[in-house]
């Protein structure tokens, strides 16, 4: 007989009645009824009920604590009819315990009850994550993640992609976030950087002649945490293809996403292919974001022209956006509450609105300014009808779009307009190649290795802020699920593209020497993308916090409470890598 078990805790059934068995697992619950004791034994696979009804065994189990690991031997019994538990696979049987061995004793006092850990404050859960993960529901999420990863690998293999691992210790790269730097012991004063993505390596693989590459890639970015973004590190399904166009990549994304969501969801509506392609400018104008949740039917209209000759000075010289809703039977306090949201949550000074009543008269906070020509233009632009209302946002273009987008999202929630049990996907395309940073300097807006639309001619003749790039995002239910691009594979275009963003030719050759050099040896056109695995699984499990689908996540302050990282290291360790910590300036 095996040292620890003959069966797992989900395997025994009525066919095993009368058998001698051995089980090992964690003590989930103990129910002491005096003359007998019932124990639920849990392992990775399931739960089996144990029966203890002899004085000596009851005495032994009196010393066993919840969450201890034990090994028992015993006989399988059929449960009485009234004690059958249909909620577990082993609910028709129980095991009469004949011997007990405690393999690992747990403390008497636990930081929380494992079965109730989802209701415990997050910092405590993460500090004792090994206990939190014993919770069956949380445990299932990590197992689910494993199944999704296997499915993705099988899918990519079936599409003739080759899995290749790329280095973790790499060079610093300007990809939109801060790098995590790793000091070199062997090369004083020099640093590796953990890759924000395997960008340069996968392009080098294309130049090396690998037609289709993929990997489940760890990525590292020193970014502030968010509910939908894991701080510090995350995983993506990174892939790249030779001799590929943007449409080729979008087709792969459609196939991967639809097959995955069809495999792991039930009774959900999933966008049919091809997914809608929405230009970035249209997305900002229509939804106020480049991550639109298409389950929300509300759209934003630009009504700037309607107020050009208006006496309403608040809107003068500004971009004016409007969101139309069905306002029939909505009380005044609804409009006031949206105004409060705009002030308290978005920092706006207020939120203007009007309603076209059944008698076609206008009411609302700016009703006296919406008459005559202004009203007629609003009716025309927004197809405004009786019992409909408009909320207005006015500001410089970018902020007006963003604020209107946030109002649209809030209205969709409060009016319960969000389509249920569905996954709505789209592609955002035609991103701008460049944007201005906070200091008014031109910088890359997305991926610096992308091909500009129009190639070198666009770079030489267009205003940089008017240049579009072959860059795209996959968006699902308001979340960015993947980013991708057609890559630049020409040295002249690379030099010019980086020059516009403030890099010299020497900078390019120094920072991207391998890629720059490789482009001089017959680089094929190539393109690719990278769906975020953590975020995809979060959507599949209908979680709102990405930390719920990661085995050992960091908290909202980017700390690992379980392993106490980051932490202080010794002076000897710092000396070894030629690092000295600056002393804080005492005030």
Buried (B, 14 or more C-beta within 10 A) or exposed (E): EEEEBBBBBBBBBEEBBEBEBBBBBBBBBBEEEEEEBBBBBBBEBBBBBBBBEEEEBBEBBEEBBBBBBBBBBBBBBBBEEEEEBEEBBBBBBBBBBEEBBBEEEBEEEBBBBBBEBEEBEBEBBBBBBEBBBBBEEBBEBBEBBEEBBEBBBEBBEEBEBBEBEBEEEBBBBBBBBEBBEBBBEEEEEEBBBBBBBBBBBBBBBBBEEBBBBBBBBBBBBBBEBEEBBBBBBBBBBBBBBBEBEBEBBBBBBBBBBBBBBEEBBEEBEBBEEEBEBBBBBBBBBBBBBBBBBBBBEBBBBBBBEBBEEBEBEBBEEBBBBBBBBEBEEBEEEBBEEBBEBBEEEBEBEEBBBBBBBEEEEBBBBBBEBBEEEBBEBBBEBBEBEEEBBBBBBBBEBEBBBBBBBBBBBBBBEBBEBBBEEBBBBBBBBBBBBBBEEEEEEBBBBBBBBBBBBBBBEBBEEBEBEEBBBBBBBBBBBBBBBBBBBBBBBBBEBBBBBBBBBEBEBEBBBEBBEEBBEBBEEEBEBBBBBBBBBBBBBBBBBEBEBBBBBBEBBBBBEBBBBBEEEEEEEEEEEBEEBEBEEEEEEEE
